[in-house]
Amino acid sequence: MFEALVREASGKFDLGNNAQRFIGLLIGLIFSPATGGFDGFSKKFQDAGLGSLFSSWVGGTPGDNVLQPDQVASALGGSGLGGIASKLGVPPALVNIAIAGVLPKLIGLLTPGGHIPTSIPPEASSLLAGLDEPRRPSPAPVAPVPPRSGLGWLKWVIPLAIILALGYCMLNRKPHTVETPPPATSATPAPAAPVAQANPRFTLETRDGKANVGGQLASDAERTRLMDALNTTFGAGNVAGDISVDPATLPAGWLDKLIAALPDLKADGLKLGFDGDRLSLDTSGLSEDQRFAASERLRAAFGGFEISGLWDRAAAALASLKPGYGADDLVKALNLSRIYFDTGSATITRDSQEILGKAAEAIRAAPANTRIEVGGHTDNTGDAAANVTLSQQRAEAVVARLGELGVAPGVLTAKGYGQEKPIADNATEEGRASNRRIEFSVTR
């Protein structure tokens, strides 16, 4: 359940062998009785003005860069960070950065389906084992006994020698049954426990009401759950292929979402594949409406993943642009796209990268005098001035990414409008979602 986070903490945040202990200490901090458990930990973020950000992690799969190190410090304070840093023997600044990176994802894992836990889940017990185990003190040195004058001390020599000899024999006696290996030293390090390296994989191809599958999962339990769901969806006898099991594979974080989405993925001609947190999709064998429906369903379920092959209205419109198209036709197609960002930040989500690639290709092929404004818009949640800043940053992020994809300097300009130009009612969540957008317009 937590293996991917341990790997991320070990590699991405340079915690190495301290990674598992770090995740365990962080879970202990979240559920600490001294601060009110999970609810008390959540209140720390509310008191720091980050309550809505914290709530967005519950039951979700947050992306990267959702939480910033300065926000960690304002919510948890120096004592919480310093305590973990001290136990790990690393600088507090490193702990601060690592918490910012993994905490949102950890909260998502601890709250499946939005359920708020009242105690530490059993799956975390292995991470917490031994965290508070005290170190054994070294034996105190024995003070030497000064020799007595004369030869009276000789009467102690023989008994002492016998005791020492017997003790030596007892310490070096080999048991008859199990031979204990010598303790590891710096010269002969103990072998490290095997670390899961392989990504979980799964492929699905539908044809004539049947499913052909393949892949590799971490356990028989995962395989059984998925195969049962496939047989339920497509019917017993309509599922061909097999999924292998390898304990060196990471748990499939997408398994529950995939099982929930299967009933909507029965259209003949659909192909998809998971490799870790990457999803590839081929809907070319479906009708246009089926392509839209399958893409929308998968994007909604796996929004934080790197997704290739999505087919939405924007992708269809950009692909349909006739040679010699002008700026107006281009902008109409671009405005059918939805570009997503991590909550509260200007970081473009991984599932938005493909449509930006298609947009860049179309913009590069437009007439040389084309000039386009990239407008950032928000809903009316929060401070109006902060929304203007955020919308400007998001517009600039899109311009920067399109520049990286080959759009020439000067073609695009960025403008943040904040909440000034809603296109839907901010009183509903659906309306607010529509108002959070990037909008393209022609500049004359």
Long-range contacts (C-beta under 8 A, 24 or more apart in sequence): 1-109, 1-123, 1-124, 1-251, 2-106, 2-109, 2-123, 2-124, 2-127, 3-196, 3-250, 3-251, 4-250, 4-251, 4-253, 5-102, 5-105, 5-106, 5-109, 7-195, 7-196, 7-250, 8-101, 8-102, 8-105, 9-98, 9-101, 9-102, 12-101, 13-94, 13-97, 13-98, 13-101, 13-102, 14-94, 15-88, 15-90, 15-94, 15-98, 18-88, 18-89, 18-90, 20-127, 21-87, 21-88, 21-131, 22-84, 22-88, 22-95, 22-98, 23-102, 23-106, 23-127, 24-124, 24-127, 24-128, 24-129, 24-131, 25-83, 25-84, 25-87, 25-88, 25-131, 26-84, 26-99, 26-102, 26-103, 26-106, 27-106, 27-110, 27-120, 27-124, 27-127, 27-128, 28-120, 28-128, 28-131, 29-76, 29-80, 29-83, 29-84, 30-106, 30-107, 30-110, 31-117, 31-119, 31-120, 37-118, 37-119, 38-110, 38-116, 38-117, 38-118, 39-116, 44-75, 44-76, 45-75, 47-75, 48-74, 48-75, 50-74, 50-75, 52-381, 53-343, 53-344, 54-107, 56-343, 56-344, 57-103, 57-104, 57-105, 57-107, 57-108, 57-111, 58-107, 58-108, 58-111, 58-114, 58-116, 59-108, 59-111, 59-112, 59-113, 59-114, 59-115, 60-108, 61-105, 61-108, 61-253, 61-303, 61-304, 62-104, 62-105, 62-107, 62-108, 62-304, 62-342, 62-343, 63-304, 63-342, 63-347, 63-349, 63-350, 64-101, 64-342, 64-347, 65-342, 65-345, 65-347, 66-104, 66-342, 66-343, 66-344, 66-345, 67-99, 67-100, 67-101, 67-103, 67-104, 68-100, 68-345, 69-96, 69-97, 69-99, 69-100, 71-100, 72-96, 72-99, 72-100, 72-103, 87-131, 112-256, 194-248, 196-247, 196-248, 196-249, 196-250, 197-248, 197-250, 198-246, 198-248, 198-249, 198-250, 199-249, 199-250, 199-275, 199-276, 200-249, 200-250, 200-251, 200-252, 200-253, 200-254, 200-255, 200-274, 200-276, 201-273, 201-274, 201-275, 201-276, 202-226, 202-243, 202-252, 202-258, 202-273, 202-274, 203-271, 203-272, 203-273, 203-274, 204-265, 204-270, 204-271, 204-272, 204-273, 205-270, 205-271, 206-234, 206-265, 206-266, 206-267, 206-268, 206-269, 206-270, 206-271, 207-268, 207-269, 208-268, 209-234, 209-235, 209-238, 209-266, 209-268, 210-234, 210-238, 210-239, 210-240, 211-238, 211-239, 211-240, 212-240, 212-241, 213-239, 213-240, 213-241, 213-242, 213-243, 214-241, 214-242, 214-243, 215-243, 215-244, 215-274, 216-243, 216-244, 216-245, 216-246, 216-249, 217-243, 217-244, 217-245, 217-246, 217-249, 217-252, 217-255, 218-245, 218-246, 218-247, 218-249, 218-250, 218-251, 218-252, 219-245, 219-247, 219-251, 220-245, 222-251, 222-252, 222-255, 225-255, 225-259, 226-255, 226-258, 226-259, 229-259, 229-262, 230-262, 233-262, 233-263, 233-266, 234-266, 250-276, 253-277, 254-279, 254-302, 254-305, 257-301, 257-302, 258-301, 260-301, 261-297, 261-298, 261-301, 264-293, 264-294, 264-297, 265-294, 265-297, 265-298, 267-293, 267-294, 270-294, 272-298, 277-304, 277-305, 277-306, 278-305, 278-306, 278-307, 278-308, 279-305, 279-306, 279-307, 279-308, 280-307, 280-308, 280-309, 281-307, 281-308, 281-309, 281-310, 281-311, 282-309, 283-309, 283-311, 288-316, 291-316, 292-316, 299-351, 302-351, 303-340, 303-349, 303-351, 304-349, 304-350, 304-351, 305-350, 305-351, 306-350, 306-351, 306-353, 307-350, 307-351, 307-354, 308-354, 309-354, 310-351, 310-354, 310-355, 312-336, 312-337, 312-338, 312-355, 313-337, 314-338, 314-355, 314-358, 314-359, 315-355, 315-358, 318-358, 318-359, 318-361, 318-362, 319-358, 321-362, 325-366, 326-366, 326-367, 326-370, 327-366, 327-367, 327-370, 327-371, 327-372, 327-442, 328-442, 330-362, 330-363, 330-366, 330-370, 330-372, 331-372, 331-440, 331-441, 331-442, 333-362, 334-359, 334-362, 334-363, 334-372, 334-440, 335-439, 335-440, 337-438, 338-437, 339-398, 339-437, 339-438, 341-394, 341-397, 344-390, 346-390, 346-393, 346-394, 346-396, 346-397, 347-397, 348-397, 348-398, 348-401, 353-401, 356-398, 356-401, 356-402, 356-405, 357-405, 359-402, 360-402, 360-405, 360-406, 360-407, 361-405, 363-402, 363-407, 363-411, 363-412, 364-406, 364-407, 364-408, 370-411, 370-442, 371-410, 371-411, 371-412, 371-413, 371-442, 371-443, 371-444, 372-411, 372-412, 372-413, 372-440, 372-441, 372-442, 372-443, 373-412, 373-413, 373-414, 373-415, 373-440, 373-441, 373-442, 373-443, 374-398, 374-399, 374-402, 374-412, 374-413, 374-414, 374-415, 374-438, 374-439, 374-440, 375-415, 375-416, 375-417, 375-421, 375-438, 375-439, 375-440, 375-441, 376-414, 376-415, 376-416, 376-417, 376-438, 377-417, 377-418, 377-419, 377-420, 377-421, 377-422, 377-423, 377-435, 377-436, 377-437, 377-438, 377-439, 378-418, 378-419, 378-435, 378-436, 379-419, 379-422, 379-426, 379-431, 379-432, 379-433, 379-435, 379-436, 380-419, 380-422, 380-426, 380-432, 380-435, 381-426, 381-432, 384-418, 384-419, 385-418, 387-418, 387-419, 388-416, 388-417, 388-418, 388-420, 389-416, 389-418, 390-416, 390-418, 391-416, 391-417, 391-418, 392-416, 394-438, 395-438, 398-438, 413-443
